[in-house]
Amino acid sequence: MVKGATLDDLSPEAIAAARNNFKKKNVELAAEMDDWSGEVFLNKAKLTIQGKITRAVLVLLGKPESDHFLTPAVVTLSWILKDHDGLEEDYEHFSAPLLLAVNRLFARIRNLKYRYMADSTLFPEEVNKYDAWVIREALHNCIAHQDYQLGARVVVVEFPDRLVFSNKGGFIPGNLERVISLDAPEPYYRNRFLAQAMVSLNMIDAVGSGIKKMFVVQRRRFFPMPDYCIEPDGVMVTIYGRIVDERFSKLLAADSELLLHDVILLDKVQKGYPLSDYEIKTLRDKNLIEGRKPNLFVSAKVASATGQKAAYTKQKALDQQYYLDMILKLIEQHGEVERADIDELLWKMLPDFLDDKQRKSKINNLLSELSMRQGKIHNIGTRSQPKWVLTRG
């Protein structure tokens, strides 16, 4: 209970909004709710306890000038707009009541239309960059799990292609995989009364499915999965508003039977994030990826299923004979060529997953095939500075 705080320290506008939210969640009580006094409603919604003001109700419904009751907590949401270079373009801070502040911050986000690739019939023509439910869920989670004793704000940074939500306080479940796999309420909350109040007002999920649903919604939109950066003193969540890799997105559109766990792993592949040996084996066993660690890419199975055979061909090493023919054609056109000429021709044609050392070795093998095995070319220069010509005869 908050000593000295009374119902007069709550915002009438916020209380009205809270009533509306509670009524939507508890339709069976809608008829009798109109007869409830403000005190009765707040007690039944578990915002107050026997008429006594709680910190939770001050966070959600308190007047801006009532925040002194919560010192050292900072009951503020901050929205910051940044450009492609990370330079700040605009900002705004929103104080209590946070029930209303969420809507005001939401209105500042530039949720423009995103147009899908025109060459695919698997996609809708356009959608909003961000799903409204996902934005609110991410923001509500920040409010519910913020460690208010640290005196920090909940921050939402808007970039041209993504939103980054951050709150202070360790991630109580421990790791994201546990939350998604269990898909159940946590036994312990940092702010138990606040979380309980937010459930009553239909702000967060009572059964602990909110985070998993964020992943499912992004999947259904064929967008990248949310990124969770979990540090000892805070959590940062990134929601993407554009497609990163068309192959990944077209796979989601073409194969709705993929397990969410596999989608999350493939999302790591498209973003170039490291995978454990076990995760790589999981995807390899299902023929979902190829390449050498750490240069992994979507496999032929996925490319074929999503109509990306041409893109896959570049990743998968072009046919051996194609490379050999290119070398022969180059020598035929110029009479004699140096190694640098051959490197210049083939370097960018080789698969993206090969590093420089592997590309050099690959070209060595091609030259050995043409000279030593097939005898179609020979070196008239030195070993260190070869000059390749066609073998006549």
ABEGO torsion letter per residue (X at the ends): XBBGBBAAABBAAAAAAAAAAAAAABAAAAAAAAABBAAAAAAAAGABBGGBBBAAAAAAABBAAAAAAAOABBBBBBBBBBBAAGBBABBBBBBOBAAAAAAAAAAABBBBBBBBBAABAABBABBBABBAAAAAAAAAAAAAABBAAAGBBBBBBBBAABBBBBBBEBBAAGBAAAAAAAGBBBABBABAAAAAAAAAAGABBAAGAAAAAAAAAAAAAGBBBBBBBBBAAEBBBBBBABBABAAAAAAAAABAABBAAAAAAAAAAAAGBBBBAAAAAAAAAAGABBEBOABBBBBAAAAAAAGAAAAAAAAAEBBAAAAAAAAAAAAAAAGBBBAAAAAAAAAAABBAABBAAAAAAAAAAAAAAAAAAAGABBBABBAABBBBBBBBX
